[in-house]
């Protein structure tokens, strides 16, 4: 099977079979994309240079909370 074949397939999802993920802070269901910037020390960087790494997550549009289920460590 050609590896590129998978990229040309579209997935059809019935949105009626899905559920909204409520905000853990206020139960809102609308989010906006935000980024956390992590600093990678030159001591552990593969290139030997300090790097800034942007990590996208979602923040509640109503209260600004970021759900734990979105997998972003807040530390």
N, CA, C and O of each residue as an XYZ file, in Angstrom:
300
protein
N       0.848     -1.183      0.000
C       0.000      0.000      0.000
C       0.887      1.237      0.000
O       1.865      1.306      0.744
N       0.553      2.187     -0.814
C       1.307      3.434     -0.918
C       1.113      4.266      0.352
O      -0.015      4.426      0.819
N       2.217      4.803      0.919
C       2.129      5.598      2.149
C       1.282      6.852      1.964
O       0.632      7.287      2.914
N       1.267      7.442      0.781
C       0.526      8.668      0.522
C      -0.975      8.449      0.424
O      -1.740      9.412      0.470
N      -1.408      7.206      0.291
C      -2.831      6.898      0.176
C      -3.597      7.369      1.404
O      -4.705      7.889      1.272
N      -3.033      7.200      2.589
C      -3.704      7.589      3.828
C      -3.972      9.080      3.907
O      -4.951      9.488      4.532
N      -3.135      9.905      3.294
C      -3.303     11.348      3.354
C      -4.474     11.828      2.497
O      -4.997     12.919      2.725
N      -4.881     11.048      1.539
C      -5.948     11.451      0.635
C      -7.325     11.002      1.110
O      -8.331     11.339      0.486
N      -7.385     10.256      2.193
C      -8.658      9.782      2.713
C      -9.251     10.838      3.641
O      -8.542     11.427      4.455
N     -10.538     11.070      3.514
C     -11.191     12.002      4.438
C     -11.996     11.200      5.453
O     -12.566     10.156      5.139
N     -12.026     11.711      6.664
C     -12.761     11.056      7.738
C     -14.067     11.806      7.940
O     -14.067     13.023      8.126
N     -15.156     11.096      7.903
C     -16.462     11.714      8.115
C     -16.930     11.369      9.516
O     -17.023     10.198      9.885
N     -17.225     12.407     10.293
C     -17.651     12.223     11.672
C     -19.014     12.862     11.840
O     -19.231     14.003     11.430
N     -19.924     12.131     12.439
C     -21.237     12.664     12.759
C     -21.105     13.475     14.043
O     -20.961     12.893     15.118
N     -21.149     14.801     13.959
C     -20.971     15.647     15.135
C     -22.072     15.457     16.163
O     -21.897     15.836     17.321
N     -23.205     14.881     15.770
C     -24.260     14.572     16.733
C     -23.841     13.450     17.683
O     -24.438     13.282     18.746
N     -22.821     12.686     17.305
C     -22.335     11.592     18.132
C     -21.187     12.036     19.046
O     -20.599     11.212     19.747
N     -20.873     13.315     19.040
C     -19.789     13.838     19.876
C     -20.363     14.613     21.050
O     -21.558     14.904     21.091
N     -19.507     14.941     21.999
C     -19.954     15.751     23.127
C     -18.994     16.917     23.332
O     -17.801     16.801     23.049
N     -19.504     18.017     23.816
C     -18.675     19.176     24.131
C     -17.847     18.876     25.374
O     -18.266     18.106     26.238
N     -16.683     19.482     25.457
C     -15.841     19.380     26.644
C     -16.018     20.676     27.420
O     -15.551     21.726     26.979
N     -16.696     20.621     28.588
C     -16.924     21.850     29.348
C     -15.659     22.302     30.073
O     -14.797     21.490     30.410
N     -15.565     23.590     30.302
C     -14.481     24.158     31.083
C     -14.586     23.649     32.510
O     -15.674     23.620     33.085
N     -13.455     23.247     33.082
C     -13.437     22.770     34.463
C     -13.629     23.916     35.451
O     -13.903     23.683     36.628
N     -13.488     25.154     34.975
C     -13.635     26.304     35.846
C     -15.038     26.871     35.876
O     -15.539     27.242     36.938
N     -15.693     26.945     34.688
C     -16.994     27.625     34.641
C     -18.057     26.889     33.828
O     -19.177     27.381     33.690
N     -17.719     25.718     33.289
C     -18.650     24.924     32.471
C     -18.888     25.508     31.077
O     -19.746     25.009     30.349
N     -18.156     26.544     30.691
C     -18.270     27.091     29.338
C     -17.796     26.072     28.307
O     -17.073     25.135     28.648
N     -18.195     26.247     27.059
C     -17.804     25.298     26.017
C     -17.070     25.962     24.851
O     -16.801     25.311     23.842
N     -16.750     27.234     24.977
C     -16.028     27.934     23.917
C     -14.602     28.206     24.370
O     -14.362     28.641     25.496
N     -13.662     27.940     23.467
C     -12.240     28.061     23.776
C     -11.536     28.871     22.699
O     -12.024     29.007     21.577
N     -10.381     29.402     23.066
C      -9.528     30.071     22.088
C      -8.137     29.446     22.184
O      -7.706     29.051     23.268
N      -7.436     29.355     21.054
C      -6.092     28.781     21.090
C      -5.117     29.758     21.743
O      -5.144     30.957     21.468
N      -4.265     29.232     22.602
C      -3.218     30.015     23.268
C      -1.939     29.176     23.268
O      -1.968     27.968     23.032
N      -0.828     29.840     23.536
C       0.459     29.161     23.567
C       1.152     29.362     24.902
O       1.049     30.420     25.521
N       1.853     28.337     25.329
C       2.795     28.420     26.437
C       4.165     28.309     25.784
O       4.370     27.477     24.900
N       5.097     29.142     26.215
C       6.449     29.086     25.670
C       7.359     28.436     26.710
O       7.520     28.950     27.817
N       7.944     27.312     26.345
C       8.876     26.601     27.220
C      10.302     26.913     26.771
O      10.579     27.010     25.575
N      11.194     27.066     27.732
C      12.602     27.306     27.432
C      13.368     25.994     27.623
O      13.274     25.359     28.674
N      14.124     25.596     26.601
C      14.956     24.408     26.663
C      16.397     24.862     26.871
O      16.945     25.586     26.040
N      17.002     24.450     27.955
C      18.362     24.831     28.294
C      19.344     24.333     27.235
O      19.147     23.272     26.643
N      20.384     25.098     27.009
C      21.443     24.690     26.080
C      22.104     23.397     26.543
O      22.631     22.645     25.723
N      22.082     23.130     27.843
C      22.715     21.924     28.375
C      22.022     20.644     27.933
O      22.663     19.598     27.839
N      20.724     20.711     27.661
C      19.988     19.510     27.255
C      19.482     19.591     25.814
O      18.881     18.638     25.318
N      19.716     20.702     25.147
C      19.283     20.880     23.763
C      20.162     20.057     22.824
O      21.384     20.053     22.971
N      19.559     19.362     21.865
C      20.355     18.578     20.908
C      21.353     19.423     20.120
O      22.411     18.932     19.724
N      21.014     20.703     19.891
C      21.896     21.576     19.124
C      22.946     22.250     20.000
O      23.880     22.864     19.485
N      22.803     22.140     21.319
C      23.721     22.820     22.223
C      23.388     24.291     22.418
O      24.136     25.017     23.073
N      22.270     24.734     21.852
C      21.835     26.124     21.977
C      20.496     26.177     22.698
O      19.670     25.275     22.560
N      20.290     27.241     23.468
C      19.001     27.434     24.134
C      17.908     27.566     23.077
O      18.116     28.195     22.039
N      16.759     26.980     23.337
C      15.628     27.035     22.407
C      14.364     27.438     23.148
O      14.198     27.134     24.329
N      13.476     28.125     22.442
C      12.133     28.423     22.930
C      11.179     27.528     22.166
O      11.223     27.463     20.937
N      10.308     26.833     22.901
C       9.402     25.863     22.290
C       7.960     26.294     22.551
O       7.506     26.260     23.695
N       7.227     26.702     21.495
C       5.811     27.060     21.679
C       4.949     25.807     21.730
O       5.089     24.911     20.897
N       4.050     25.752     22.723
C       3.139     24.619     22.860
C       1.719     25.170     22.870
O       1.353     25.961     23.738
N       0.923     24.739     21.889
C      -0.450     25.235     21.779
C      -1.387     24.435     22.677
O      -1.262     23.218     22.811
N      -2.321     25.147     23.283
C      -3.391     24.529     24.061
C      -4.625     25.403     23.894
O      -4.638     26.304     23.055
N      -5.662     25.145     24.686
C      -6.900     25.907     24.566
C      -7.298     26.482     25.911
O      -7.230     25.806     26.937
N      -7.713     27.739     25.891
C      -8.108     28.474     27.092
C      -9.587     28.835     26.972
O     -10.047     29.241     25.904
N     -10.327     28.687     28.064
C     -11.748     29.016     28.070
C     -11.934     30.487     27.702
O     -11.264     31.361     28.252
N     -12.833     30.747     26.784
C     -13.111     32.121     26.360
C     -13.819     32.920     27.445
O     -13.737     34.148     27.463
N     -14.517     32.233     28.351
C     -15.276     32.926     29.390
C     -14.430     33.286     30.611
O     -14.448     34.428     31.069
N     -13.689     32.304     31.136
C     -12.983     32.540     32.409
C     -11.464     32.456     32.302
O     -10.768     32.804     33.256
N     -10.934     32.004     31.170
C      -9.490     31.937     30.990
C      -8.827     30.670     31.512
O      -7.604     30.544     31.448
N      -9.612     29.731     32.027
C      -9.070     28.491     32.578
C      -8.572     27.576     31.453
O      -9.140     27.556     30.361
N      -7.494     26.813     31.737
C      -7.011     25.768     30.828
C      -7.278     24.428     31.501
O      -6.738     24.155     32.574
N      -8.105     23.592     30.882
C      -8.466     22.294     31.461
C      -7.246     21.387     31.613
O      -6.364     21.371     30.754
N      -7.204     20.637     32.710
C      -6.152     19.636     32.906
C      -6.196     18.571     31.814
O      -5.161     18.027     31.430
N      -7.382     18.278     31.320
C      -7.530     17.224     30.295
C      -6.886     17.607     28.972
O      -6.748     16.756     28.094
N      -6.490     18.860     28.807
C      -5.839     19.274     27.567
C      -4.358     18.925     27.585
O      -3.644     19.190     26.618
N      -3.888     18.324     28.694
C      -2.561     17.751     28.741
C      -1.418     18.726     28.896
O      -0.281     18.378     28.579
N      -1.668     19.919     29.365
C      -0.599     20.898     29.509
C      -0.271     21.067     30.979
O      -1.131     21.455     31.769
N       0.956     20.781     31.346
C       1.409     20.961     32.721
C       1.576     22.459     32.968
O       2.337     23.117     32.258
N       0.890     22.999     33.947
C       0.878     24.433     34.213
C       2.131     24.934     34.930
O       2.228     26.131     35.204
N       3.082     24.074     35.240
C       4.277     24.473     35.989
C       5.202     25.322     35.174
O       6.252     25.738     35.664
